[in-house]
Amino acid sequence: MTAPAGTADPTWFRHEAFLYDGDTAFVEGIGAFLRAGLDAQAPMLVVVSAEKIGWLRDHLGRDSDDIRFADMATVGRNPGRIISYWRDFVEESAGDDVAARGVGEPVFPSRTPAELIECSQHEALLNTAFDDGSPWWLLCPYDTATLDPSLVEEAFRNHPEVVRDGAHVPSEAYLENRIFDMIDEPLTEPASTLLELKIEVDKLSALRGAVRRVALDVGLESRRAADLVLAVNELAGNSVRHAGGDGTLRCWTEDGNLVCEVRDRGRIDDPLVGRSTPTKFQPGGRGVWMVHQLCDLVQLRTSAEGTVVRAHAHLR
């Protein structure tokens, strides 16, 4: 397989899916992309699995010392955290003469179905998050040998360009601004619930206590239970402040997670809410950002009918 090295420095946000078949193709392709970046003296950040970081370090040798690496299991355990990580990197690199390069692989087979849906939403959001900022080049690997074909199809829809068999080509299936349709799609209903409460401003303390009891009863460790309670409290408070106080809370277990959902009649206009590290003078969005930091997965859907936010905590 010809490697997706690329030589031209992008003058815009270049977002490509790199389709590869197996481990050797990954190392050769991503290795060539990184070597081209090293030759150009570009700032580079690679966010993939710890195992793949090891492969790339072995392949590049001492040259890998000039590249930043981060484990996707930490950075992107919740896909909603990844954009803020990339934004911090791009802002730090903005003063360099050469456009920054990144490699990010959020989609892998061991993800739960809910996580994979949010990974696709994350990939679509990237096109909105960086469409008017500093030029940089992000390559997103997709392993066609192990991923379900439907996930590869999503890569074509979410990336303006695709690298396949060494060729950089426009994706004919790319859907610009599809994120606005994605956040309008309803989430699957649970088969049953462990808790359902109306959110009332004078009963938030009781709500926090109820969530904590459910969390401990299903086996969530005490510290993680406290994180989830804090996240739910923030979502419930937002519902009271911004949605007229008519929200509801539900909790249930799903795919090894405790899920807490806050639903109300409010509407969120910004699909990127909570996806960037808050600034000192930022007027809003801090609460949703905090929920993303506290939880293992966050799902947000908003439409004319209202808003649903689900906070997940792994039970293992």
C-alpha positions in Angstrom: 0.0 0.0 0.0 1.3 3.5 -0.9 1.6 5.6 2.2 -0.6 8.8 2.7 2.4 11.0 3.2 1.2 14.2 1.5 3.5 17.1 0.9 1.4 20.2 0.5 0.9 22.3 3.6 -2.8 22.9 4.1 -4.2 26.4 4.0 -7.5 25.3 5.6 -8.6 22.6 8.0 -7.9 19.4 6.1 -9.9 16.5 7.6 -9.2 13.1 6.0 -10.2 9.5 6.7 -7.3 7.1 6.2 -8.6 3.7 5.3 -6.2 0.9 6.0 -6.3 -2.9 6.1 -4.4 -4.3 9.2 -1.6 -3.4 11.5 1.2 -3.2 8.9 -0.7 -0.8 6.7 -1.4 1.4 9.7 2.2 1.7 10.7 3.5 2.2 7.2 0.8 4.8 6.3 0.8 6.8 9.5 4.5 6.5 9.7 4.9 8.1 6.3 2.5 10.9 7.2 4.5 11.6 10.4 7.9 11.5 8.6 6.6 14.0 6.1 5.6 16.2 9.0 9.0 15.8 10.6 10.7 16.8 7.4 8.5 20.0 7.3 9.1 20.6 11.1 5.4 20.6 11.7 4.0 20.4 15.2 2.4 17.0 15.5 0.0 15.2 18.0 -1.0 11.5 17.6 -4.0 10.2 19.6 -4.4 6.5 19.1 -4.3 3.4 21.4 -1.3 2.8 23.7 -0.5 -0.3 21.6 -0.3 1.7 18.4 1.7 4.4 20.0 4.3 1.7 20.7 4.3 0.5 17.1 4.8 4.0 15.8 7.6 4.7 18.3 9.4 1.5 17.2 8.9 2.4 13.5 10.1 6.0 13.8 12.9 5.4 16.3 14.4 8.5 17.9 12.5 10.7 15.5 9.4 9.9 17.6 10.8 12.1 20.4 9.7 15.1 18.3 6.1 14.0 18.2 3.5 14.3 21.0 1.5 11.1 21.7 -1.6 10.6 23.8 -3.7 7.5 24.5 -7.2 7.6 23.0 -8.4 5.5 25.8 -7.8 8.4 28.1 -8.3 11.4 25.9 -11.3 10.0 24.1 -12.9 7.6 26.5 -15.8 10.1 26.2 -15.6 11.3 22.5 -17.1 14.6 23.7 -13.7 15.5 25.2 -11.7 15.1 22.0 -12.4 18.4 20.3 -11.2 20.5 23.3 -8.0 18.5 23.3 -7.4 19.2 19.6 -8.3 22.9 20.0 -5.8 23.3 22.8 -3.1 21.7 20.5 -4.0 23.9 17.5 -4.0 27.0 19.6 -0.6 26.1 21.0 0.7 25.5 17.5 -0.8 28.6 15.9 2.4 30.6 16.0 4.4 28.1 14.0 5.3 28.8 10.3 4.2 25.2 9.3 0.6 23.9 9.7 0.2 21.4 12.5 -0.6 17.8 11.8 -2.7 15.4 13.9 -3.7 11.7 13.9 -6.8 10.7 15.8 -8.4 7.2 15.8 -11.6 7.4 18.0 -13.4 4.6 16.2 -12.4 1.0 17.2 -14.3 -2.3 17.5 -14.4 -2.5 21.3 -16.5 0.7 21.6 -20.2 0.2 22.7 -22.9 1.0 20.1 -23.7 4.2 21.9 -20.0 5.2 21.9 -19.7 4.5 18.2 -22.7 6.8 17.5 -21.1 9.6 19.5 -17.8 9.0 17.7 -19.5 9.6 14.4 -21.1 12.7 15.8 -17.7 13.9 17.0 -16.2 13.3 13.5 -19.0 15.4 11.9 -18.6 18.1 14.6 -14.9 18.5 13.7 -15.8 20.0 10.4 -17.8 22.7 12.2 -15.4 23.2 15.0 -12.4 24.1 12.8 -14.0 25.5 9.7 -12.8 29.1 10.2 -9.7 28.7 12.3 -6.0 28.1 11.8 -5.0 25.7 9.0 -4.0 22.2 10.1 -4.2 18.6 8.9 -6.1 15.8 10.8 -5.8 12.2 9.6 -8.3 9.8 11.1 -7.5 6.1 10.6 -10.2 3.5 10.0 -9.3 -0.2 10.0 -11.3 -1.9 7.2 -10.1 -5.3 8.4 -11.8 -5.1 11.8 -14.5 -2.4 11.6 -18.1 -3.1 10.6 -18.7 -1.8 7.1 -21.3 0.6 8.4 -18.6 2.4 10.4 -16.5 2.8 7.2 -19.5 4.2 5.4 -19.8 6.8 8.2 -16.2 7.8 7.6 -17.1 8.7 4.0 -20.0 10.8 5.2 -18.0 12.6 7.9 -14.7 13.4 6.0 -14.4 15.7 3.0 -11.4 13.7 1.8 -10.5 10.0 2.0 -7.1 8.4 1.6 -7.4 4.9 0.1 -4.7 2.8 -1.6 -2.4 5.9 -1.5 -4.7 8.3 -3.2 -6.1 11.4 -1.6 -9.6 11.9 -3.1 -12.7 13.9 -2.3 -15.4 11.8 -0.6 -18.5 11.7 -2.8 -20.6 10.6 0.2 -19.5 13.6 2.4 -22.4 15.4 4.0 -21.6 19.0 4.9 -23.3 20.2 8.1 -24.9 16.8 8.7 -24.3 17.4 12.5 -27.5 19.5 12.6 -29.5 16.4 11.5 -27.6 14.1 13.8 -28.3 16.0 17.0 -32.0 16.0 16.0 -32.2 12.2 15.8 -34.0 10.6 18.8 -32.2 8.2 21.1 -33.3 4.6 21.6 -35.6 4.2 24.6 -34.6 2.0 27.5 -36.4 -1.3 28.1 -36.9 -0.3 31.8 -35.8 2.3 34.3 -34.5 2.2 37.8 -35.5 5.8 38.7 -37.8 8.5 37.3 -38.3 11.8 39.0 -39.7 15.3 38.1 -37.0 17.9 38.3 -38.1 20.6 40.8 -36.0 23.6 42.0 -36.7 22.9 45.7 -36.0 19.2 45.5 -32.6 19.1 43.9 -31.0 17.8 47.1 -33.5 14.8 47.2 -32.7 14.2 43.5 -29.0 14.1 44.2 -29.6 11.6 47.0 -31.7 9.4 44.8 -29.1 9.3 42.1 -26.4 8.4 44.6 -28.4 5.5 46.0 -29.1 4.1 42.5 -25.4 4.5 41.6 -24.2 2.6 44.7 -26.9 0.0 44.4 -25.8 -1.0 40.8 -22.1 -1.2 41.9 -20.6 2.1 40.9 -17.5 2.9 43.0 -18.1 5.7 45.5 -15.9 8.3 43.9 -17.4 7.7 40.5 -20.8 7.8 42.0 -20.0 11.3 43.4 -18.8 12.4 39.9 -22.1 11.2 38.3 -24.2 12.9 41.0 -22.3 16.2 40.3 -22.9 15.8 36.6 -26.6 15.1 37.0 -27.0 18.0 39.4 -25.5 20.3 36.8 -27.8 19.1 34.1 -30.9 19.3 36.4 -29.8 22.9 37.4 -29.5 23.8 33.8 -33.0 22.4 33.2 -34.5 24.5 36.0 -32.6 27.7 34.9 -33.1 27.5 31.1 -36.0 25.2 30.4 -38.8 26.4 32.7 -38.4 23.8 35.4 -40.5 21.0 33.7 -37.7 18.5 33.2 -37.6 14.8 34.1 -34.8 12.6 35.3 -34.5 8.9 34.4 -31.8 6.3 35.3 -31.2 2.8 33.9 -28.3 0.4 33.1 -27.2 -0.3 29.5 -24.1 -2.1 28.1 -22.3 -2.1 31.4 -23.1 1.6 32.1 -25.4 3.5 34.5 -27.2 6.0 32.4 -28.8 9.2 33.8 -31.0 11.2 31.5 -32.3 14.7 31.9 -35.1 15.6 29.5 -36.9 19.0 29.1 -38.6 21.3 26.6 -35.5 23.6 26.2 -33.6 24.0 23.0 -29.8 24.2 22.5 -28.7 26.2 19.4 -25.0 25.4 19.5 -24.1 21.8 18.6 -20.6 22.4 20.0 -21.8 23.3 23.5 -19.5 21.8 26.1 -16.8 20.7 23.5 -14.2 23.4 24.3 -12.3 24.3 27.4 -14.1 27.3 28.9 -12.4 30.6 28.8 -12.4 33.1 31.7 -15.0 35.4 30.1 -17.1 32.7 28.4 -20.8 33.5 29.1 -22.1 29.9 29.0 -21.4 26.2 28.3 -19.3 25.6 31.4 -21.8 23.2 32.9 -22.0 20.9 29.9 -18.2 21.0 29.5 -17.9 19.8 33.2 -20.4 17.0 32.5 -18.2 15.8 29.7 -15.2 15.8 32.0 -17.0 13.8 34.7 -18.7 11.2 32.6 -17.6 8.3 30.4 -20.0 9.2 27.7 -22.4 12.1 27.1 -25.2 12.1 24.5 -27.0 15.3 23.6 -30.0 15.6 21.3 -32.0 18.8 20.8 -35.0 19.6 18.5 -38.1 21.7 18.5 -39.6 19.2 20.9 -36.9 19.7 23.6 -33.5 18.6 24.7 -32.3 15.2 26.0 -28.9 14.7 27.7 -27.7 11.3 28.8 -24.7 10.9 31.2 -23.0 7.5 31.2 -20.8 6.0 33.9 -19.0 2.7 33.4 -19.8 0.2 36.1 -16.6 -1.8 35.6 
